[in-house]
Amino acid sequence: MKTTIPGTRATRYIREQAERAQNSRITVDVDESYQTVSIDAPGEESIFMQGDEAQDFIDERDVLTKRYPSLHDWVAELALAYPYAENLWS
């Protein structure tokens, strides 16, 4: 039976993406001071971003969490990381 995820349609979609990332054991490490983002999963090569690319990821996360205040940073980060992982690790 599928668990119902609360929220608006948009936040449900974002949370579902984050849940898919968690189920795939994806982790995201964001270091804003060094402008780096690392996306990892067991058995996969790390996806590492720095500079403008990392800042774009961070900015996109901030847009989501500002628009949908009920989202935590880590949820937005996982949701944003999932498509990277799907495209590069599939």
N, C-alpha and C positions, 0 to 999 in steps of 0.2 A: 504494500500500500504506500502510495506517495505521500510524503509529508507536505502539508500546506504551508507555504511561506507567506508570512503576512506582509502587507504593504501595498503600495500602488502597483500598477502593472509594470512600470519602469523599475521600481525597487525590487519587485519580485524577480524580474529578469536578471538584474544585477546580482542579487543574492543567489539565484540559481547558477549563474556563471561562477560565482565564488565557491559554491558548493561542489561544482564539477571539478574545479581546481583542487579543492581540499581532498576530494575523493581520489584524485590523481596524485595526491601527496606533493603537490606543487607548493613551494614556499617562495616568498618574495621578501627581499631585504632592500629597503630604501634608505640611503644615507643622503639626506638633503644637503648637509654641509659640504660633502665632496661631490655632489651631483652624480651619484651612482645608483643603479638599480641592478639587482641580481635576481634572476628567476631560476629556481633549481627544482629538481625532482630526482629521486633515486634512480640511478642507472642512466641518467641523461646528462649531456654536456650542458653546462651552465649557459644561460643567456645573460650576457653582461652588457649594460648600457652605461654610458658616461656622457658628460657634457650636455649638449643640446638634446640629444635623444633621451637621456635620462630626465632632463628637465621637462621635456614634453610629456613624458609618462607621469611625472609628479604633478604637473599642471593639470593634466586630464583627471587625475585622482582628486585634486583639489576642486575642480569644477563639479565632479560628481558629488562629493561630500558637502559642498556648499549648496548645490541645488536640492540634494536629498539629505537633509541634516540627520535623518535617522540612520544613515550609513556610517559605519566606522571606517577609518582609513584602511585598515587591513582587509575589510570586505571589498572595498573599491579596488585595492591593489590586486587582490586575487582575481577579481572579475576582469580587470584589465590585462592581467598576465595570461589568463587562460587562452585567448586567441594566439598570442605569441607562441605558447607551448604547442598548441594544436598544429600551427603552421610549420614550426621548425622541427618538432619531434615526431610528426606523423609520417 
